[in-house]
Amino acid sequence: MTPTLIHFGGVLFESLFVLAPWSSAWPIGIILGVCGLSGLIYQIYVILMQRKIDFASPDWLDWALFSAAPALCAGRPLPVELSRFVQAKPGVRGGL
């Protein structure tokens, strides 16, 4: 499977869980955090595999568009979800 299919499947998976009704924000926060972490780990794996390619020499634009941008997008839920857990006060209305 190509990285594009993996990323598209990840987006569908995340949107499926965001649309589901949850009694609190804890489960969806954990799910989005795990999805972000797994996407970041997968993107690091893809970058390592791209570096092993010896029949093409990608320039800086190729690395930026096909490696750095997906890694930033995959890791984007992590700081948001971590800040939710740090700022949350259980039992207070509006908290997690």
Residue pairs with C-beta under 8 A, 6 or more apart in sequence:
3 42
3 43
3 46
3 70
6 42
7 39
7 70
7 73
7 74
10 35
10 38
10 39
10 74
13 35
14 31
14 32
14 35
14 77
17 28
17 31
17 32
18 28
18 32
20 28
22 28
24 96
25 84
25 96
26 96
29 81
29 84
29 85
29 96
30 81
32 77
32 80
32 81
33 77
33 78
33 81
33 82
35 77
36 74
36 75
36 76
36 77
36 78
36 81
37 75
37 78
39 73
39 74
39 75
40 71
40 74
40 75
40 78
42 74
43 67
43 70
43 71
43 74
43 75
44 71
46 67
46 70
47 67
47 71
50 58
50 66
50 67
58 66
84 96
85 96
88 95
88 96
89 95
90 96
